[in-house]
Amino acid sequence: MASETRDTARPSAPGGVSFSLSDPTVRAVFYQVLVVGIVIAVGWFLIHNTLDNLSKRSIATGFGFLDREASFGIGESLIDYHPRDSYGRAFLVGVLNTLKVSIIGVVLATVLGTLIGVARLSSNWLIAKLASTYVEIVRNIPPLLQLFFWYALVSESMPPVRQALNPIPGVFLSQRGLFVPVPSADPVWGTMGFALAIAVIGVIFLRRWAKARQERTGQPFPIGSASLGLLIGLPLIAYIAGGAPTALDVPKLQGFNFVGGVVLTPEFFAILVGLVVYTAAFIAEVVRSGILAVNWGQTEAARALGIDSGKTLRLVVLPQALRVIVPPLTSQYLNLTKNSSLALAIGYPDLVSIANTTLNQTGQAIEGVAMIMGTYLVISLGISIFMNWYNKRIALVER
């Protein structure tokens, strides 16, 4: 009788489903809804308070300023830019400059870090100690100080423009950077680019065919030499078919600087070398730990089969170590990309530098900071998505 009374007193929803907070499922949903509601309320308060304060101070909001004339110059640009162009185009120049440093830096840091990581495990005492010393020193010096060092090394040790070094004809080295000749504009370069794209696609299909052939017959295919032949041969054929132009755009001293050719500026050199040297020290430790994670029996088995040390590392150890290396390597790629914002300190016109100039001229601080945050977020998410895809691709498939 008492049991029936308690059952009838317990509140329940239609259909007999209980909504009591004593139910773990209901309680979990309730707290999640509560937290989301609090976050929305706080966000609404911050946005409303910000807009109200901006309105009281007669500060315009929105991104309409991006269409206005920028009226400031940019020293380096991958696309055509003039001070009369809009703030939006100036911002695009900054994004492209940041991507240029990040992409080149990631590639070079990966190569250098891998070499140093392998060197730390070398049986040669001197090489192992030199690599260990490099890692311990570089990792413990702030990256900003390293950027200052590399920038001062170039800008202070090089001669002025009129006394520029001329090590080989057409190449000049001064405080303004390294000036080198480049081929003059010609339609054949576009044709060569198209031929290179075809070669890359051909290499991808060739690698798949070679892998399937080896699994079917057990016979390896010289994929390395064949790929190299495609990547060099097709563009070379296109170059010869296009008349093999040899005209060069050679740098010439004109006024207070060189014109023509292409220049590697001290600012770009400092930010690139600084980030590569700093990040490579961390990548070296990631590579070293990944190699050590591979069972030593794999190396012994390879040696028992008569495989030399180089092929053992390349064909046996590193492919297995990649599964351990890739996840922390992603973090280092993200760190290098975000550390590129330090370019502001040495005058390289990256995303942060140009956005800072823009918000100083327009007063659109909130919009400028939001654009910086959004751009780095998109770049970081892009890197993460690609690396997660690659990590999944090389993962061991259980049968």
N, C-alpha and C positions, 0 to 999 in steps of 0.2 A: 504493500500500500504506500509506504513511504517512498519506495523507488519510483512508483508511478507518479507521485507528487513532484519529485525532483525532475523527472523527465518532462512533465508538462510545464514546469516553471522555467526551463532553459529556453532562452530566446532562439528562434531559428527563422530562417527565411523561407518563403514558399518553396515547397518541394523538399523540405527537410534539410536544407544546406545551412550549416551554422556559420555566422559571421562574427563570432566572439573573438576578441583579441587574444584569448588563451590558445586559439588555434595558430600553430606556427606559420602556416601558409598565409592566413589572413593577416597576421601580424607583419610578416615580411612585405606583403603587398602594401599594407597601410604605411609602413615606414618609408618605402620607396616613393609612394605618391607624396608623402609629406616632404621628403627631401627635394623632390622635383619642384613641388610648389614653392618651397623656400627659395630655391635657386632662381626660379622665374620671378618671384617677388623682389629679390635682391637685384636681379638684372634690370627689372623694370624701374626700380628706384634709382639705380645708378644712371641709366639712360635718361630718365625724366629729369633728374637733378642736373645732369650735364647739359642737356638741351636748354633747361631753364636758365642756367648760369651763362651760357653762351648768348642767349637771347637778351639778357639783362645788359651784357657788355657789348651788344651790337656786333658780335662776331658771326660772320656768315658760316654756314655749314653746307656740306655736300661736296661733290667731286667735280663741280662745274669748272673749277680752276684749272683742271687738266687740259682744257682747250685753249687756255690763254698762252700768250707768248712767254717763253722762259726767260729770254734776255740774259743768259749766262752761257759761257762756253764750257766745253768738256774736252779734256786733253786726249782721251782715247775713246774710240767708238768702233764697233763692228759694223755699224750702219751709218749712212750719211746723216750728219747732224750739224745744224747751225743755230746760233743764238736766237734766231727769229722763229725757230720751231717751237712747238707747244711743250708744256710741262709733261704731258703724257708721253711724248716721244723721248724727252729727256729721261723720264723714269724707265722707259723701255731700254734705253742705252745702259742704264745702271743695272738692270736685270740681266742683260746679255753679258756685260762685263763680269758680273758675279758668276754667271754660269760658265764663262770661259775659264776663270780661275779655278772654279770648283771641279770642272770636268778634267782639265789638264792636271790639276793637283791630285785628284783621286787616282788617275792612271799612274803618274810618276811616283806617288807615295806607295802605291801597291807594289810596284816593281822594286823600289828601294827597300821597303819594309820586308818584302819576301827575301831579298838577297841578304839583308842583315839578320833576319830570323834564322835562315839556314846557316849563316856564318857563325852564329852563336853556338851552334851544335857541331861545328867543325872539329875534327880531330887535331887540327893544327892549333897549337896553344896560342900563338901570336894572333892569328885571325880571330879566334874565339874571344880573346881578351879585348882586342880592339873593338869588336862588335859590341861586347858587353859594356865597355867604357862609353861608347857612343850612346847606347840606350840610356844608361844611368845619368849621363850628363844632360843630354837633350831633354829628356822627360822632366827634369827638375828645374828647368829654366822657363819662366813664363813666356808664352809665344809672342807677346807684345814686345818684350825685350829683344827677342830674336829678330823680329821684323826691323826694329831700330838698328840692330847690328848689321843686317844685310843691306839695308838702305844706306847707312853711313859708309859701308865698305865700298859701295859703287859710287855714290855721289861725292865722297871726299877723296877717294884714291884716283879717280879718273881725271884726265886733263880737261880744260875747257874746250868749247866747240872748235875754236880756231886753231887749237893745237891738238886736235883729235888724232888718236893713233890710227894708222892705216896699215894693219898687218898684212893684208893681201889686197890687190886692186879691187876697188869698189866697196870695200868693207871699212867702216869707220866706227871707232869706239871713243866715246867722250862722256862727260857728265850728263848729257842729254839721252844717253843710251847707246845701244848697238844698232847701227844702220847697215843693212845688207841689201844687195840687189834682188829684185824679183822679176820673173818673166813679164814681159809687156802683155797688155790685154790682147787676146786672140781667141777666136771661136773654138780653136782646137782644145782649149782647156775644159770647156763645157762638154765636148765630146769625150775627152778622157775621163771626166767625172762620171759620165753615163756608163762608159766601159768599165770603170772600177766598180760601180754599183752592180752591173751584170756579173762581174767576177766574184763579188762577195756572195751573191745569190748562188752562183755556180759552186762556190766552195761549200756552202751549207748543204746543198744537195749531194755534193761529192762525198762529204763526211758521212752523211747518212747511208749512202750507197756502200762506202768502204766498211762501215761498221756492220751492216747487214751481210756483206760478203764475207767478212772475217768470221762472223758467227755461224755462217753457213758452211764455209770451207775450211776455216782455221788458218787461212793464209792472210797475213797482213798486207795492207796496201800502203805505199809511200805517200800518205796523205799530206805530209808536211811539204815535201818538194813539189807535189802536184798543186797544192794550194798556192804556194809561192809563185809557181809558174803562171797560174791564172791571174793572180793579183798584180803581177808585174807585166806579164805578156800582153793581156788585152789592152791596158792603157798604152803600152808601148806601141802596139799595132795602130791604135787610134792616133797616136802622136805622129807616127811616120806617115800614115795615110793623110793626115791634115797638113803635110808639108814640112814637118819638123822645124817649127820656128825657133830661132835662137836669140831673138832680140830681148834685151834686158832693160829694165827700168833701174838705172844706177843712181844712188844717192849723190847729190851735189850740194856743196856749201853755197847757201844763198842767204845773205844777210847774217843773222845771228843763229842760224840753225841749218840743218840739212833738209833738202826736199827730195822727194822721190824714194823709191825702194820701200822697205818696210823697217819699222823700228821696234826694238825691244826696250821699253822704257825702264828706268831704274825702279819706278814704283811697281810696275808689273813684275819685274825680276825679284824685287824684295818680297812682295806678298806671296809669289809663287814658291820661291825657294824656301822662305820661312815656314810656310804651311807644310810643304812637302817634307822638309827635314824634321819638323816637329812631329807630324802625324806618323811618319815612317817609323819613329822610335816605338810608338804604341803598336803599330801593325806588326813590327818585328816580334814583339812579345806574344801577340796573338798567333802568329805563324809558328813560333817556337813551341808554344803550348799545344797547338794542334798537331804538330809532328810528334811530340812526346806522347800524345794521347793514342797514337797508333801502336798496337802491340808490337814489341820488338821481334816477335816470331815472324812477322811479315817480312821484315828485312832479312832475317836469317834464311827464310825460305827462298827469297829472291836470289840471295848469294849462292845458295845450294844449287840453284838452277843455272848458275853461271852468268847471271845478269850483273853488269857493272854498277858501280855506286850511283852514277848519274842517272841511268835508266831506272834504277830502283827507286830513287827519290821522285823522279818524274812520273813513272808509270804505276808504282805500287804505293808509295807512302803519301804523296801529296793528294792524289784523288780521294783517299780515305780521310786524310786530315781536313779536307775542305768541309766536310760535314760538321766539324768542330770549329773551323775557322770562320765560316761565313756569318753566323749570328753576331759575334762580337765585332767582326769586320764592318758590319752595317753601322754600328755605333760610331766607329772611327770615321766612316765616310760622312755621317751626319755632323760629327764634330768639325771636320775640315770645312764643310760647307758653311756652317754657322760661324766658325772662326774667321772666315773671309771678311766678315764685317769689320775686323780690325784694320782693314785697308784704309779706313778713314784716317787713321793716325799717321800714315805716310803719304797721303795725298792721292791714292789710287781711286779713280772715280767709279766706285762700285755702287750697288743699290743703296746702301745706307748713306754714303757720302752725297749722292745726288738728291735723295729724298730729304736729307737734312738741309741742303741748300734751298730746296723747293719750299719746305715748310717755314724756313726763316724769311723767305721773300713773300710768301702768301699768308702766313699766319695760320694755315690749316694744319695745326699740329696733330690733332686727333686723327684726321684723315690720313696724314702722312705716316704716322706711326702704325695705323691700321693697315695701310698698304704694305709697309715693311713686314709686319707680322704675317699678313696673309701670304705674301710672296715666299717667305722662308718656310711657312707651313706647307705650301703646295710643293716646293722643291723637296722638303724633307719627306713628305708623304710619297712623292714619286720615287725617291731613292729607296724607301722602305718597301714599297710595293714591288719594285724590280728585284731587290735582294731577297725578299720573301719568295718570289716566284723562282728565282735561281736556286735558293736553298731547297725548295720543294722538288725542283727538277733533279738535283743531285742526291736527294735522300735515298737511303736504301729501301727497296721495295720488298716487303716480307711476302713469302709465298705461303 
